[in-house]
Amino acid sequence: MNPLTGLSLGRIAVGAISFARPGLAAQLFGLDLVNNPQSAYVARLFGSREIALGAATLLARGSTRRNLVLAGISVDLADAATAVLGIQDKTVSVRTGAMLVGPAVGAVLSGVAGLRKG
């Protein structure tokens, strides 16, 4: 499977879970939904973004697809940086931060691999 197709489908899947089942998404990422009830709202924002970016990338072709992949890489880098900042300011544990950084870095690498394949 093309890395960009896999990345796009992964975005849609993670986004759908985050939007439809924010508690499950929080649990998967090691976040504390019980002590931070607003995180369900944030998970849904994240989910809708992932669904939109994944679907748009799947449907796009040529330079539009390339630009969407570049936008996705930027978003994923920001997600990774946000997790690192969360570790630094202690809003997330090191373990949770690692669980958040890992998928973001994986998505960046998939995006770069997909761009290199053309």
VOGUVO-300153 format. One record per residue (C-alpha): y, z, x; residue in one letter. Coordinates in steps of 0.5 Angstrom, whole numbers, padded with zeros to 4 digits, always signed. Example, Ala and Ser with C-alpha at 12.3 -4.5 7.8 and 13.67 -1.06 7.14 Angstrom:
% VOGUVO-300153
-0009+0016+0025A;-0002+0014+0027S;
END
This chain:
% VOGUVO-300153
+0000+0000+0000M;+0007-0002+0002N;+0010+0005+0005P;+0016+0003+0000L;+0012+0003-0006T;+0008+0009-0004G;+0015+0013-0003L;+0018+0010-0009S;+0012+0012-0013L;+0012+0019-0010G;+0019+0020-0012R;+0018+0018-0019I;+0012+0023-0019A;+0015+0029-0016V;+0021+0028-0020G;+0017+0027-0027A;+0014+0034-0025I;+0021+0037-0023S;+0024+0035-0029F;+0018+0036-0034A;+0016+0043-0031R;+0021+0046-0027P;+0017+0052-0026G;+0011+0048-0023L;+0016+0045-0018A;+0019+0051-0016A;+0012+0054-0015Q;+0010+0048-0011L;+0016+0048-0006F;+0016+0056-0006G;+0022+0057-0010L;+0023+0064-0014D;+0024+0061-0021L;+0024+0068-0024V;+0029+0071-0020N;+0033+0065-0020N;+0033+0062-0027P;+0038+0057-0026Q;+0033+0054-0021S;+0030+0050-0027A;+0037+0047-0028Y;+0037+0045-0021V;+0030+0042-0021A;+0031+0038-0027R;+0038+0035-0023L;+0033+0034-0017F;+0028+0031-0022G;+0032+0026-0025S;+0035+0024-0018R;+0028+0022-0016E;+0026+0019-0022I;+0032+0014-0022A;+0032+0013-0014L;+0024+0011-0014G;+0025+0007-0020A;+0031+0003-0018A;+0028+0002-0011T;+0021-0001-0014L;+0025-0006-0019L;+0030-0008-0013A;+0029-0014-0008R;+0032-0016-0002G;+0038-0013+0001S;+0039-0009-0006T;+0032-0006-0004R;+0034-0004+0003R;+0041-0001+0001N;+0037+0003-0004L;+0032+0005+0001V;+0038+0007+0006L;+0041+0011+0001A;+0034+0015+0000G;+0034+0016+0007I;+0041+0019+0007S;+0039+0024+0001V;+0032+0026+0004D;+0036+0028+0011L;+0041+0032+0006A;+0035+0035+0003D;+0032+0037+0010A;+0039+0039+0012A;+0040+0044+0006T;+0033+0047+0007A;+0035+0048+0015V;+0041+0051+0012L;+0038+0055+0007G;+0033+0058+0013I;+0040+0060+0017Q;+0043+0063+0011D;+0037+0067+0009K;+0037+0064+0002T;+0030+0061+0003V;+0025+0064+0007S;+0022+0061+0014V;+0016+0059+0010R;+0019+0056+0004T;+0024+0052+0008G;+0019+0049+0012A;+0016+0047+0005M;+0022+0044+0003L;+0023+0041+0010V;+0016+0037+0011G;+0017+0033+0005P;+0024+0031+0006A;+0022+0029+0013V;+0016+0025+0011G;+0020+0021+0006A;+0025+0019+0011V;+0019+0017+0016L;+0016+0013+0010S;+0023+0010+0009G;+0024+0008+0016V;+0017+0005+0016A;+0018+0001+0010G;+0025-0002+0013L;+0021-0004+0019R;+0016-0007+0016K;+0021-0011+0012G;
END
